[in-house]
Amino acid sequence: MTSTAANDSSAMPDEEWDAGHMGCGELVMKLRILLKNMAPGAILKVTARDPGAPEDLPAWCRLTGHTLVAARQPEYFIQRREK
């Protein structure tokens, strides 16, 4: 398993989503919608098996201001930004 700098997988998610093998473009579009509908500070557990996910999801979080709380492929815990 690949691990990123974010390792706190003890985070309890408010919601979960299995993205399966969905590619980057489709994955981040759906992820944007899901997080938009969540409360600020809420945590979404994403299961993403696409080979690009270990690089794509952390980069997307940095670009959008959401926090990657934990990442251990294929699971990613993303905290919705405050605004």
C-alpha positions, 0 to 999 in steps of 0.5 A: 500500500502507498502512504502519503504524508497524511496518515491519521486513518483514525479520522471518523468520516461523516460520509463515505464514497466508493469511487471504484476505478473512476479516473481523475476528471470524473472523480474530482467532478463528483468529489467537488459535488459531494463535498459542496453538499457536506457541512464545513469541517465534515470528513469524507472517506473516499475509496479510489482504486484508480492508479493515479489517485495517490497523486491526483487526490492530494494535489486536488486537495491542495488546489481546492483548500480541502484538507487531506486528513489521511491517505493510504491507498485506496482510502483517502479521508478529506475534510471539507474546507470551512468556506 
